[in-house]
Amino acid sequence: MDDSVRAEIAAAVRDEVEPLRAEVREILEAFSAAKGAFRSLEAIGRVARPLAMIFGLVASAAAAYGVASPLLHEAAAAARSAWAGWAQAAYTQAAKVRDLVGHIFR
């Protein structure tokens, strides 16, 4: 084959391959960018999982407090009422003992 024919064929192949090379370069750049995006998402996922657990614990504690709070207030009110009743009974008994002792020692 003649050198001029080879040069023409090489130029034609070069002309055909160059646009493909540019397209492949763009595809590789897109894959590289996607790879970086997935790394970023993976890092965000590593941080998000513990944060979600912490927020879940806080939310469950808030819900438990919301359920338990009225019960605790009711129990405290019952305890105060019982204490007040006991204190009143003790005061009444002490007054009776005082009156009895006062009658005995007059």
C-alpha positions in Angstrom: 0.0 0.0 0.0 1.1 3.5 -0.8 2.2 5.9 1.9 -0.3 8.5 0.7 -3.2 6.0 0.9 -2.1 5.0 4.4 -2.0 8.7 5.4 -5.5 9.2 4.0 -6.8 6.2 5.8 -5.1 7.3 9.1 -6.6 10.8 8.7 -10.0 9.3 8.0 -9.7 7.0 11.1 -8.5 9.9 13.2 -11.4 12.0 12.0 -13.8 9.2 13.0 -12.2 8.4 16.3 -11.8 11.9 17.6 -15.5 12.6 18.2 -15.8 9.2 19.9 -12.8 10.0 22.1 -14.5 13.3 23.2 -17.8 11.4 23.9 -16.0 8.7 25.9 -14.1 11.5 27.8 -17.5 13.1 28.7 -18.9 9.8 29.8 -15.9 9.2 32.0 -16.2 12.6 33.5 -19.9 12.0 34.3 -19.0 8.7 35.9 -16.3 10.4 37.9 -18.7 13.1 39.1 -21.3 10.4 40.0 -18.6 8.5 42.0 -17.9 11.7 43.9 -21.6 12.3 44.5 -22.0 8.7 45.8 -19.1 9.2 48.2 -20.7 12.4 49.5 -24.0 10.6 50.0 -22.3 7.8 51.7 -20.7 10.2 54.2 -24.0 11.9 54.8 -25.5 8.5 55.4 -22.9 7.7 58.0 -23.8 10.9 59.9 -27.6 10.6 59.3 -28.0 7.2 60.9 -26.7 8.1 64.4 -28.6 11.4 64.2 -31.8 9.6 63.3 -31.3 7.3 66.3 -30.7 10.3 68.6 -33.8 12.1 67.3 -35.8 8.9 67.6 -34.8 8.5 71.2 -35.6 12.1 72.0 -39.0 11.8 70.2 -39.8 8.6 72.1 -38.8 10.2 75.4 -41.0 13.2 74.7 -43.9 10.9 73.8 -43.4 8.8 77.0 -43.3 12.0 79.0 -46.5 13.2 77.3 -48.2 10.0 78.2 -46.8 9.7 81.7 -47.0 13.4 82.7 -50.8 13.4 83.4 -50.5 10.1 85.3 -47.6 11.5 87.4 -49.6 14.7 88.1 -52.6 12.6 89.1 -50.5 10.4 91.4 -48.8 13.5 93.0 -52.2 15.0 93.6 -53.5 11.8 95.2 -50.3 11.6 97.4 -50.8 15.3 98.5 -54.4 14.5 99.3 -53.5 11.4 101.2 -50.8 13.3 103.1 -53.2 16.1 103.9 -55.8 13.6 105.2 -53.1 11.8 107.3 -51.8 15.1 108.6 -55.4 16.2 109.6 -56.0 12.9 111.3 -52.7 13.1 113.2 -53.5 16.7 114.3 -56.9 15.6 115.5 -55.4 12.7 117.5 -52.8 15.0 119.0 -55.5 17.4 120.1 -57.4 14.6 121.7 -54.3 13.4 123.6 -53.6 17.0 124.7 -57.1 17.4 125.9 -57.0 14.0 127.7 -53.7 14.8 129.4 -55.0 18.3 130.3 -58.0 16.7 132.1 -55.8 14.2 133.9 -53.4 16.7 135.2 -55.8 19.4 136.3 
